[in-house]
Amino acid sequence: MNKHIKSVTAETTDLSRRSFLVGTAATGLVLGYAGVPGIGEALAAPQNFEPSVWYAIAPDGLVTVTCGKADMGQHIASTMAQIVAEELGAKWSDMRVQLASNDPKFNDPVLGAQITGGSWSTMMNFEAMSRAGAAGRMALTEGAAAAMGVPASELVVRDSMISHPKSKKAMSFADVVKSGKATKTFTPDELKAIKLKTPEQYTMIGVSVPQLDIPAKTNGTAKYGIDVMIPGMAYGAVVTPPVRFGATVKSVDDSAAKKVPGFIKAVTLDDKTGTTSGWVVAVASTYANAKKAAQALKIAYDGGPNAKVSSQSLLDEAMRLQKQGDSGQFFVKDGDPAAAFGTAAKVLEAEYTTSINIHAPMEPMNATAEFKGEILHIYSGNQFATRSGAIAAGAAGIDPKFVVMHQMWLGGGFGRRLDADMMIPAVQAAKAVGKPVKVIYTRENDMTMDFSRPLTYQKVKAGVDGDGKLVALSHDVVSAWPTARWGIPDFLTPSVDKKGPLDSFTVNGADFFYTVPNHHVRAIKNEMAHNATPSGQLRSVAPGWTFWAVESMIDEIAAAAGKDPAQFRISLLDGAGKNDGGAQRLRNTLLAAMGLAGYGSRKLPKGEGMGVACVSSQERATASWTACVAHVAVAPSGEVTVKKLTVATDVGTQVHPDNIRAQVEGAALWGLSLAMYEKATLKDGGIEQTNFDSYTPLRMSQVPEVAIAVIANGEKATGVGEPAVTVIAPAIGNAIFNASGARVRALPITAEAVKSAMKA
């Protein structure tokens, strides 16, 4: 994959993955437009005033913000506009949004790569977009001052108007733009020097303004990838092999397909990027006919090296690897847990597992490819345009600078559209038939070829002293390494034992904010899973499984020590050493959740219990402090009813209160779905679940009461899309124990497992 991603290595050898994210221009991922005459010249009308590459003000006063993030219903485009509007002084009704292309100008040296994930968007863009808005206000003010002949320092900017109270003169943003007087530009140093508003000065941030994307999404004018129509285009339906990865096509018999009206060609993919294997695309004049032709193809496969792999064999291999003392690399290596275990008053060990999980967004994967001369145009909703353009180029066998990506609205993503597999059949089919081709996956294609959340196995060992104090903890995490699959070295993290880079996106969360003097975390790559189930990032990423283990074990330790699990956590969140600051915020969040839920304040009926968990997701360095109290009822049969989820989260600065609450609630329900209902299994190298009859996310009838407490304290804005996902499963598991005495250690939690644990 690397050979399809151009990289300038000078001065980048010591870059962390975060410096990659916020400085992609420096690392040189060169995609689209560069050196292509005419491309991009018409993007900005000359009469517009563009204080920043991220927004323009038209002569009619409308402000159009370009969002470099994928919008999949989380309203991030509106959030970016709201941040700009606050400092710009624009009226909300004047704001508009559009989505960025992959023009290199959008690979901003401050905002970085066009990637949407990790709950990073608001967190990493807030300051830069604020400064862009402030720069526009200052430039407009200077222009208005020149036009009115008054000192700029005496002007007031509010609601898209610039007024001079002394003379009663005023100009609208539209007036200033039309005058041509707004010409001031800013160097990077000048942008950094701008004094931004303090939270008490906000008039826009913290207000639940109408989301700008909703009108277009409700009247049908918003265009998703699946809506793309190009004159003369054909349609492609993919035929995927019975093995998730590693199969090859031996032969294709298209004699029956040729009888389908409008059938054009069957194209066997030759994917040099290594993203797909064993795929065939049936191309026809309509999608219905393409599907009929695909069903008519007779394809012979070589199943390849993964044809006999199963979920059980992946788990067996994970357990084998964990038992090897020298496997993997260390993510955390503080103190000497082995020595501490030798002197501990009590030692506990437990194994925690999670299953394969599928993204399954409502809009199936799709892409439309069109070659215009040397230029390849791709239309698709995508979460990682910076990488996906390179994948499309690799599929086409062309230089990435000749790829133009047209970002569409996403009908769900949740990490699935960080990958670009849908572009490969569209590109190669378009090239093969000489006309534009739109490829749409069936639900079955989408589920069986998902870049899923990997199956994980974790072994945790803990030691407590005679006072019940946690003195040592070792944590081994075995899984496929989704980020390593991307082939971008700067996304990997140097191991603390100097054994080489590791995929920290498989162990984030294990580096918690509890004070434990002896703490080791080992990341172990399961090569079998890595090859047989190419994994991706599913909403919450590693903390979705690491906190399942950590927060379950913390409860187990508390129970063994005879301590209340919530108070035990509070004692560990003392803020010592490297945990200064973060531990206090997490402690406060836990207390808020406990208070809202009434934890410990009343006696619950027999068979009911409350459980707690608190997390610093998504990553330690970019945490949103989140806690949950789950209230469950457990029947003698082992059936679990989740009665209520109470979630508290510290978001620092909240841009849009209603949207934050919606995001947290949605994340909590996603976490519930993963905890109780979702499971995919591998058999003979293929995913067995093909649709929602066999892969069963949370149903509306299973939704419990959800209470949300948002802590907005004026600190730096954090992310909200993922953290609540990670706290739900352990809170439920701990509640089940308190209700029934049953300790469950595998996700999803089943009635059979609970009943079995009740008998143990």
MOVEN-V449888 format. One line per field, one symbol per residue. ss: DSSP state (@ for helix, = for strand, . for the rest). phi: phi as a letter, one per 30 degrees, with the letter a starting at -180 (. if undefined). burial: # if it has 24 or more other ideal C-beta (glycine too) atoms within 12 Angstrom, else .. Layout:
ss=???
phi=???
burial=???
This chain:
ss=.@@@............@@@@@@.@@@@.....................====..===.....=====........@@@@@@@@@@@@@...@@@=====....@@@.=...=..=.....@@@@@@@@@@@@@@@@@@@@@@@@@@@@...@@@====..====....====@@@@@@@........@@@@@@.....@@@............@@@@@@....=@@@......======........======...@@@...======...........=====..@@@@@@@@@@.=====........@@@@@@@@@@@@@.....======..@@@@@@@..=========.==........=======..======...=@@@@@@@@@@@@...@@@=====.=......@@@..@@@@@@@@@@@@@...====..@@@@@@....=..=========.....==========..@@@@...@@@.==......==.@@@...........========.@@@@@@..........@@@@@@@@@@@@@@@@@@@...@@@@@@@@....@@@..@@@@@@@@@@@@@@@@..........==========..@@@.===========.....=============....@@@@@@@@@@@@@@@@@@@@...=.==..==............@@@..========..........@@@@@@@@@@@@@@@@@@.....==...@@@@@@@@@.
phi=.edccdbcdeibdcdddddddcbdeddidcbiieicdjdidcdbddddccdadcabcdedidcccccdcdccjdiddddddddddeddiddddddbbbcddceedddddcdiddbblihcededcedddddddddddddddddddddcibdddccbcahibcbcedcidabdeddddddiddbdcbdedddddddddcedcdbcdjcdddddddeddcciddccedddbbeidcbbcdccddceajdbddabccddddddeidcaccddccddidbaicbcccbdbdedddddddddcccccdidcdcdbeddddddddddddddcdibdcbbcibeeddddcddbbcbacbbbcdbcdhddddeaabcbccidcccccadbcbedddddddddddibdedcccccdcdcdjbhjdddcbedddddddddddciadbccbddededddcddddddbbbcbbbbbddciddcaacbcbcadceddddiceddccdddcidkdbcddcbejdcdcddbdbbbbccbdddddeddbecbccejheedcddedddddedddedddicddddddeddccidhddeidddddeddddddddddidicadcdeicacbcabbcddbedbdcdbbbcccbbcdedjdccddaccbcbcciccdbeddddddddddddddddddcbcacbcbhibdddcaddccbdecedcdddbcbbccccidedccbdcededcdedddeddddddbidccbbcddcdddddddddd
burial=#..####.......#.##################.#..#........###########..################################.###############.####################################.##.#.#..#.#..#####.....########.#.##.#......#..#.##....#.###..#.###...#....#######....#################..#.#..#..#..#########.#############.#.#########.#.#.##.##.###.###.###.##....########..#..##..#.################.#########...######################.####################################.##############################...##########################.##....#############################################################...##.######.....#..#############.##.#....#..############################...##############################################.######....#.##.....#.#######...#########################.##########.##..##..
